[in-house]
C-alpha cells in the first residue's frame, strides 16, 4: 500500500492506495505551527482500520517552500557570483549580500582566470560577522566546468554553513536563472529542513520503517532525505500534486483546464491533448525566473476561506485569508460561508455562516441569500477571468508538454476538470462563464494526495561532450571524464542514461519504472583554420514524468 499525504495551507489530506484503488481517505485541519501534529492526526485515522502495517511507502506534497518564498519568510543569503566578462552585475537581481568575484570559466569550460583565495576568505569573514549561514555559489559557465564553484565552496565551508552550488541544480545555460535558482535553494534550505525533521520525527513516532518521498515541481518524487540537497525543487509541490491527481482520477484526452480549489488558493493548470504543460525554461516564483523544472501552473489567492469584504459598496473576495470560515469560528465571512447559506455544503455551524453573510447583506441593502449568491458569483468570475488570461498567455508563446515541444499548437480547452473541497459548488457557474463543460473526478476532494501517492520518481541530466578537449561533463552529478576524440552523440546519450539511472535510483526510483527519454540532442562541428577539430555534443535525458506503472503499484 502507498500512503499519499498532501499538506495544504488549510487541510492535510491523506489517502491509502493499493493496486491503483483507493482504500481510505481522510481530511484534517493543518496546524502550520506544528506540521507533525497534522500528519499524526491523519495517520491516526488511517490506523483505525488496521491498514498502517501494510504501508510500503509514503509520498508527501507540501507548500512549505512556496509559502516561505511568496510570504518573504526566507533566510538571508550570501551570494558569491562569477559573472565573468560580458554581463554587468546590474543585470542580476543583486543586493548588499551579493558578491561578484574574480575568476571565471569560459563557454568551452576552460579556466580563464583563477579563483582569488584571499578575496573569498574576506567574503567568508563578512558572512561570519553578519551571521549569514545560507550561501549560494554560481558561475556563468559552471555547468561546463564546476571546478571553480567547488573551490569557492571549499574555502567558505564550515560546520554551520549550508552552501548551494549552481552547477548541481541544473545543467542548463542561463546565468540569471542559475543565480535565482541557487539563491532560492539556499534561502529555503533551513525552512525546508525543519519540515523534513518534523516528517522524520513523525516516522519515528509512528514506527513506520518505510521509504518517504516528497513531490517536486515537475510532478515527480524524490526521497525526502535526498531532497535536502535540492530544497528549491519542492517549490510548486502542491500545484504539481493537483496536476498528478487529475491525471490519476480523470481520463483526459483533449485540451483541457484543471482547477484545484483549496481553502487558500486556486491552482490552474492546462493540458494539451491530455498531457500536462511544462515550464520549459523553469518556473517563476517570487518574481524570480529559475531553472527549476516544473509543471505549468498558476496559483491565485482565492479559495473557500478567502476573506470577503465590502469596499466602496462592492464585494471583494481575497486574495488574503484571515483564518477559517466564520462557520468554523473564523473572523470574517468567506465563500465557504456563502456556500453554507446556499445549502451547498454542511460544513461547520450554519447559523454562524448566516450571521456573517447577513452583516454584509445589510451593508449592501439586499437579503442574505442574494448576498451569498453574489459572493459565489464573484468568486467564480475571478477564477474564470484568470483562466482566460492564462490560456491567452500560453497561446502567445511556444507550447511545451512534459514530453515535447508542440510546434504551432494553439490550446483550445474543451472541458474543465475541477478538484478540491469547493469543486461541486464552484464548477457549474465556472463552466457557464468559460463556455465548456465541467467534470468533477471521483474523490476530487483528496485528488492532491492521490496524485502524490501515484507519482513516479523523476530526474534529468545534461551531458556535454567536447571531443576537441576530449572531455565529458554531467554537471548535475559532478561528473568530469576523459573521452576519445571519436566520441559520438550516441555514446553521449548512453553515458547520460547511465548517469541518469544512478541519479534516479539515488533519488528513490524503482528499476522497473525508469522510462527514459532524450529531450534534447545537438551536435556541432568545431572549426579552426578551416579544418574540423572536434565536435561539441549536448544532450538532455529525463525520466518521463507521470504515474507509476501498474507493476510498480502492485509491488506497493
C-alpha positions in Angstrom: 0.0 0.0 0.0 1.0 3.6 -0.6 0.2 6.4 1.8 -0.2 9.8 0.0 -0.3 12.9 2.0 -0.9 16.5 0.8 0.0 19.1 3.4 -2.0 22.2 2.4 -2.3 25.5 4.0 -5.8 24.8 5.2 -6.2 21.0 5.3 -3.9 17.9 5.3 -5.3 15.1 3.2 -4.3 11.5 3.3 -5.1 8.5 1.1 -4.3 4.9 1.1 -3.8 3.4 -2.4 -3.5 -0.3 -3.2 -3.2 -1.5 -6.9 -4.5 1.9 -8.0 -7.6 1.5 -5.8 -8.4 4.0 -3.1 -8.8 2.1 0.2 -9.3 5.0 2.6 -9.2 8.8 2.6 -9.1 11.3 5.5 -9.0 15.1 5.8 -7.8 17.0 8.9 -7.0 20.6 9.7 -3.4 21.7 9.0 -1.6 23.1 12.0 1.0 25.2 10.2 2.9 25.8 13.5 3.1 22.0 14.1 3.0 20.1 10.8 3.8 16.8 12.7 0.6 17.1 14.6 -1.4 17.3 11.4 0.5 14.2 10.0 -0.1 12.3 13.1 -3.8 13.2 13.2 -4.2 11.9 9.6 -2.3 8.7 10.2 -4.2 8.0 13.4 -7.4 7.9 11.4 -5.8 5.7 8.8 -4.7 3.4 11.6 -8.2 2.9 12.9 -8.9 0.3 10.2 -5.6 -1.6 10.8 -4.0 -0.6 7.5 -0.9 1.0 8.9 1.2 -2.1 9.0 0.6 -2.7 5.3 2.1 0.6 4.1 5.2 0.1 1.9 6.0 3.8 1.1 4.8 7.3 1.9 4.7 10.3 -0.5 4.1 13.8 0.6 3.4 17.1 -1.2 3.8 20.4 0.6 3.5 24.2 0.1 6.2 24.9 2.7 8.9 26.2 0.3 6.4 28.0 -1.9 4.7 29.8 1.0 8.1 30.8 2.5 9.1 32.5 -0.7 5.8 34.1 -1.5 5.5 35.5 2.0 9.1 36.7 2.2 10.0 34.5 5.1 13.2 33.0 3.7 16.7 33.2 5.2 19.2 35.9 4.4 21.6 34.5 1.7 25.2 35.4 0.9 25.7 35.0 -2.9 29.2 34.6 -4.4 29.0 35.0 -8.2 31.5 34.7 -11.0 29.8 36.7 -13.8 33.0 36.9 -15.9 33.2 39.4 -18.9 30.1 40.4 -20.9 27.5 40.5 -18.1 27.1 43.5 -15.9 26.2 42.9 -12.2 23.4 45.4 -12.7 21.6 42.9 -14.9 21.3 40.5 -12.0 18.9 40.7 -9.1 21.6 41.7 -6.6 21.6 43.1 -3.1 24.1 44.0 -0.4 24.9 40.3 0.2 25.7 39.6 -3.4 29.5 39.5 -4.2 30.9 39.5 -7.7 34.3 37.9 -7.6 37.2 37.3 -9.9 37.9 34.1 -11.6 35.8 32.6 -14.4 35.2 29.7 -16.8 34.5 30.4 -20.4 31.8 28.9 -22.6 34.1 25.9 -23.5 34.7 25.1 -19.9 38.2 26.4 -19.8 39.5 28.3 -16.7 40.4 31.8 -18.0 41.1 33.4 -14.6 41.7 31.6 -11.3 39.8 32.0 -8.0 41.3 34.6 -5.7 41.5 32.8 -2.4 42.1 35.9 -0.3 39.0 37.6 -1.8 36.8 34.6 -0.9 38.2 34.5 2.6 37.3 38.2 3.1 33.7 37.4 2.0 33.6 34.5 4.4 34.6 36.8 7.2 31.8 39.2 6.3 29.3 36.4 6.3 30.6 35.3 9.7 30.2 38.8 11.2 26.7 39.1 9.7 25.8 35.6 10.9 24.8 34.5 7.4 24.7 30.7 7.2 22.9 30.3 3.9 25.3 30.7 1.0 25.0 30.3 -2.8 27.8 30.0 -5.3 27.2 30.3 -9.0 29.4 30.8 -12.1 28.2 31.8 -15.5 29.5 28.6 -17.2 29.9 26.4 -14.2 27.7 23.8 -15.8 30.6 23.4 -18.4 33.2 23.1 -15.7 32.3 23.1 -12.0 35.8 23.2 -10.5 35.8 26.9 -9.5 32.5 26.7 -7.8 33.8 23.7 -5.9 37.0 25.6 -4.9 35.0 28.6 -3.6 32.8 26.3 -1.6 35.8 24.6 -0.1 37.2 27.9 1.1 33.9 29.0 2.6 32.8 25.7 4.1 32.4 25.3 7.9 30.1 23.2 10.1 27.5 25.9 10.4 27.1 26.8 6.8 25.0 25.3 4.1 26.3 26.1 0.6 24.2 25.7 -2.6 26.2 25.2 -5.8 24.6 26.4 -9.1 26.0 23.5 -11.2 24.4 20.9 -9.1 20.9 22.4 -9.5 20.8 22.5 -13.3 23.0 21.7 -16.3 21.2 24.3 -18.5 22.8 27.6 -19.5 21.2 31.0 -18.5 23.2 32.7 -15.7 20.5 35.0 -14.4 18.2 32.0 -13.9 21.0 30.0 -12.3 21.6 32.8 -9.9 17.9 32.9 -8.9 17.8 29.1 -8.6 20.9 29.0 -6.4 19.6 31.9 -4.3 16.2 30.3 -3.7 17.8 26.9 -2.9 19.9 28.5 -0.2 17.1 30.8 1.0 14.6 27.9 1.8 17.0 25.3 2.9 16.7 25.8 6.7 12.9 26.2 6.5 12.5 23.1 4.4 15.0 21.2 6.6 12.7 22.0 9.6 9.8 20.4 7.7 11.9 17.3 6.9 12.9 17.0 10.5 9.2 17.0 11.5 8.4 14.4 9.0 11.3 12.2 10.2 10.1 12.6 13.8 6.6 11.6 12.6 8.0 8.5 11.0 9.8 7.6 14.3 6.7 8.1 16.4 4.5 6.0 14.1 7.3 3.4 13.8 6.8 3.0 10.1 10.1 1.9 8.7 9.3 2.7 5.1 10.8 5.0 2.4 9.4 8.5 2.4 9.3 10.7 -0.7 8.4 14.3 -1.4 6.8 15.6 -4.6 8.8 18.0 -6.8 7.7 20.8 -9.0 7.9 18.6 -12.1 5.4 16.2 -10.7 8.0 13.6 -9.8 9.1 12.2 -6.4 12.4 12.2 -4.6 13.5 10.5 -1.4 12.9 13.1 1.4 16.5 12.8 2.8 17.9 13.3 -0.7 15.7 16.3 -1.3 17.6 18.3 1.3 20.2 18.9 -1.3 17.6 20.3 -3.7 15.2 22.2 -1.5 14.2 24.6 -4.3 12.9 21.6 -6.3 10.0 21.3 -3.9 8.7 24.7 -4.9 5.2 24.2 -6.5 5.0 20.8 -4.9 1.3 21.4 -4.0 0.2 22.6 -7.5 2.2 19.6 -9.1 0.2 17.3 -6.8 -3.1 18.6 -8.1 -2.0 18.0 -11.7 -0.9 14.5 -10.9 -4.2 14.0 -9.1 -6.2 14.9 -12.1 -4.0 12.6 -14.2 -4.8 9.8 -11.8 -8.5 10.4 -11.4 -9.6 11.6 -14.9 -9.1 10.1 -18.3 -8.2 13.3 -20.1 -7.7 13.1 -23.9 -8.5 16.6 -25.0 -7.2 20.1 -24.5 -8.4 21.0 -21.0 -8.1 23.2 -18.0 -7.7 21.7 -14.5 -8.5 23.6 -11.3 -7.7 22.7 -7.7 -9.8 24.9 -5.5 -8.5 24.9 -2.0 -9.1 26.9 1.1 -6.4 29.5 0.5 -5.6 29.4 -3.2 -6.8 28.0 -6.5 -4.2 26.3 -8.7 -4.8 26.5 -12.5 -3.2 24.1 -14.9 -3.6 23.3 -18.6 -3.4 20.0 -20.6 -2.7 19.7 -24.3 -4.4 16.6 -25.7 -4.4 15.1 -22.2 -0.7 15.9 -21.4 0.2 18.5 -18.8 2.2 21.6 -19.9 5.7 22.2 -18.7 7.6 25.4 -17.9 10.3 24.8 -20.5 12.9 27.3 -19.1 12.0 26.9 -15.5 9.3 28.1 -13.0 8.9 31.7 -11.9 8.2 32.4 -8.2 8.5 35.5 -6.1 9.4 37.5 -9.2 12.5 35.3 -9.9 12.9 33.3 -13.1 14.6 30.0 -12.2 15.9 26.8 -13.8 13.7 24.7 -11.6 12.0 22.2 -13.9 8.3 22.4 -13.2 4.8 21.8 -14.5 3.0 24.9 -15.9 0.7 26.2 -13.1 -0.7 29.4 -11.8 -1.8 30.0 -8.2 -4.2 32.7 -7.4 -5.2 34.0 -4.0 -8.8 32.8 -3.9 -10.3 29.8 -2.2 -13.0 28.6 0.1 -11.5 30.5 3.1 -10.7 33.8 1.2 -11.7 36.9 3.2 -14.9 38.6 1.9 -15.2 42.4 2.5 -17.3 45.3 1.2 -15.1 48.1 -0.3 -16.8 51.2 -1.7 -20.1 49.3 -1.9 -18.6 46.4 -3.8 -17.9 42.8 -2.7 -14.3 41.8 -2.7 -13.0 38.2 -2.4 -9.4 37.5 -1.4 -6.6 37.4 -2.1 -5.9 37.1 1.6 -7.1 34.5 4.1 -7.8 35.6 7.7 -8.3 32.2 9.1 -11.1 29.6 8.6 -14.7 30.3 7.6 -17.0 32.1 10.0 -19.0 28.9 10.4 -15.8 27.4 11.9 -15.2 30.4 14.2 -13.2 32.5 11.7 -13.1 36.3 12.0 -14.5 37.2 8.5 -17.1 35.8 6.1 -15.8 33.6 3.3 -17.0 31.9 0.1 -17.4 28.7 2.2 -20.0 30.6 4.4 -21.8 31.7 1.3 -22.0 28.1 0.1 -23.4 27.1 3.5 -26.1 29.7 3.3 -27.0 28.5 -0.2 -27.2 24.9 1.2 -24.3 23.7 -1.0 -22.3 22.3 2.0 -23.0 21.4 5.6 -19.6 22.4 6.9 -19.5 24.0 10.4 -22.2 26.0 12.1 -24.8 27.2 9.6 -26.1 29.9 12.0 -22.7 31.5 12.3 -22.4 31.4 8.5 -25.8 33.1 8.2 -24.8 35.8 10.7 -21.5 36.5 8.9 -23.2 36.9 5.4 -26.1 38.9 6.9 -23.7 41.5 8.1 -22.5 42.0 4.5 -26.1 41.9 3.2 -27.1 44.8 5.5 -24.3 46.9 4.0 -25.4 46.1 0.5 -29.1 46.5 1.3 -30.0 43.1 0.0 -31.2 39.9 1.6 -28.8 37.3 3.0 -29.3 34.7 0.2 -28.7 37.3 -2.5 -25.5 38.4 -0.7 -24.4 34.8 -0.6 -25.1 34.3 -4.3 -23.2 37.5 -5.1 -20.2 36.3 -3.2 -20.2 32.9 -5.0 -20.6 34.7 -8.4 -17.7 37.0 -7.6 -15.5 34.0 -6.7 -16.4 32.2 -9.9 -15.8 35.3 -12.0 -12.3 35.9 -10.6 -11.3 32.3 -11.3 -12.8 32.3 -14.8 -11.0 35.6 -15.6 -7.6 34.1 -14.5 -8.2 31.0 -16.6 -8.9 33.2 -19.7 -5.7 35.2 -19.1 -3.6 32.1 -18.6 -4.8 30.5 -21.8 -4.1 33.7 -23.7 -0.6 33.9 -22.3 0.1 30.2 -23.2 -1.1 30.8 -26.8 1.3 33.7 -27.2 4.4 31.5 -26.9 5.6 28.0 -27.8 3.7 25.2 -26.1 5.7 22.6 -24.2 4.3 19.5 -22.7 6.1 17.2 -20.2 7.3 15.2 -23.3 7.8 17.6 -26.2 7.5 20.9 -27.9 4.3 21.2 -29.9 5.1 23.4 -32.9 2.3 25.8 -33.8 -0.1 24.3 -31.2 -3.0 26.5 -30.0 -4.7 25.4 -26.8 -8.5 25.3 -27.2 -9.9 23.9 -24.0 -12.9 21.5 -24.4 -13.6 20.9 -20.7 -12.6 22.0 -17.2 -11.7 19.4 -14.5 -12.4 20.7 -11.0 -11.0 19.2 -7.8 -10.8 20.4 -4.2 -13.4 20.8 -1.4 -15.5 23.5 -3.1 -15.5 21.8 -6.5 -19.2 20.9 -6.6 -20.3 24.4 -5.7 -17.9 26.3 -8.0 -17.9 24.1 -11.1 -21.3 24.8 -12.6 -21.0 28.6 -12.6 -17.4 28.4 -13.8 -18.3 26.1 -16.7 -21.1 28.6 -17.7 -18.6 31.5 -17.8 -15.9 29.5 -19.6 -18.3 28.1 -22.2 -17.3 24.4 -21.9 -18.5 21.6 -19.7 -17.1 20.6 -16.3 -16.0 17.3 -14.9 -15.5 16.6 -11.2 -13.4 13.4 -10.9 -14.1 10.8 -8.3 -12.5 11.6 -4.9 -11.8 15.1 -6.1 -11.6 16.4 -2.5 -8.4 14.4 -2.0 -7.0 14.5 -5.5 -3.7 16.1 -4.5 -3.0 13.2 -2.1 -3.8 10.7 -4.7 -1.6 12.4 -7.2 1.3 12.5 -4.8 0.9 8.8 -3.9 1.0 7.7 -7.6 3.7 9.9 -9.0 6.9 8.3 -10.2 10.4 9.4 -9.3 11.8 11.8 -11.9 15.3 13.1 -12.7 17.1 14.8 -15.5 20.8 15.1 -16.6 22.6 17.3 -19.1 25.5 15.9 -21.0 28.2 18.0 -22.6 30.9 16.2 -24.6 33.8 18.2 -26.2 35.8 15.9 -28.4 38.5 18.6 -29.1 39.1 18.8 -25.3 38.3 15.1 -25.0 36.1 15.8 -22.0 32.6 14.8 -20.9 30.7 16.7 -18.2 27.5 15.9 -16.5 27.2 18.8 -14.1 24.2 17.8 -12.1 26.2 14.7 -10.9 29.6 16.5 -10.8 31.0 14.0 -13.4 34.0 15.0 -15.4 35.6 12.3 -17.6 38.1 11.9 -20.4 36.7 10.7 -23.7 38.3 9.6 -27.1 38.5 12.0 -30.0 35.9 9.9 -32.0 33.3 10.0 -29.2 29.8 10.1 -30.7 26.4 11.5 -29.9 25.1 8.0 -29.3 27.9 7.4 -26.8 27.0 10.7 -25.0 23.3 9.5 -24.8 24.4 6.2 -23.3 26.7 7.9 -20.8 23.8 10.2 -19.9 21.4 7.3 -19.4 23.9 5.5 -17.2 24.3 8.6 -15.0 20.6 9.2 -15.0 19.9 5.7 -13.9 22.3 6.1 -11.0 20.8 9.5 -10.1 17.2 8.2 -10.2 18.0 5.2 -8.0 19.7 7.5 -5.5 16.5 9.7 -5.6 14.4 6.6 -4.8 13.3 5.3 -8.2 12.5 1.7 -8.8 14.5 -0.1 -11.6 11.2 -1.3 -13.1 9.9 2.2 -13.5 12.7 4.0 -15.3 11.1 5.3 -18.5 13.9 7.4 -20.0 13.6 9.7 -23.0 16.0 12.1 -24.8 14.5 15.6 -24.7 17.4 17.4 -26.4 20.2 16.3 -28.7 22.6 18.7 -30.6 25.9 18.2 -32.3 28.1 21.0 -33.7 31.4 20.8 -35.6 34.2 23.0 -34.2 36.3 24.6 -36.9 39.8 26.1 -36.7 41.8 27.3 -39.7 39.1 25.9 -42.0 39.5 22.4 -40.5 37.2 20.4 -38.2 39.0 19.9 -34.9 36.3 18.2 -33.0 32.6 18.1 -32.1 30.5 19.8 -29.4 27.8 17.4 -28.3 24.9 18.3 -26.0 22.0 16.2 -24.9 19.4 16.1 -22.1 17.8 12.9 -20.9 14.9 12.6 -18.4 12.9 10.1 -16.6 9.5 10.8 -18.1 7.1 12.4 -15.6 3.9 10.5 -15.0 2.2 7.9 -12.8 3.9 4.8 -11.6 3.4 1.7 -13.6 0.8 -0.9 -12.7 3.7 -3.4 -12.0 5.3 -0.9 -9.6 1.9 -0.2 -7.9 1.4 -3.9 -7.3 4.8 -4.0 -5.5 3.5 -1.4 -3.1 
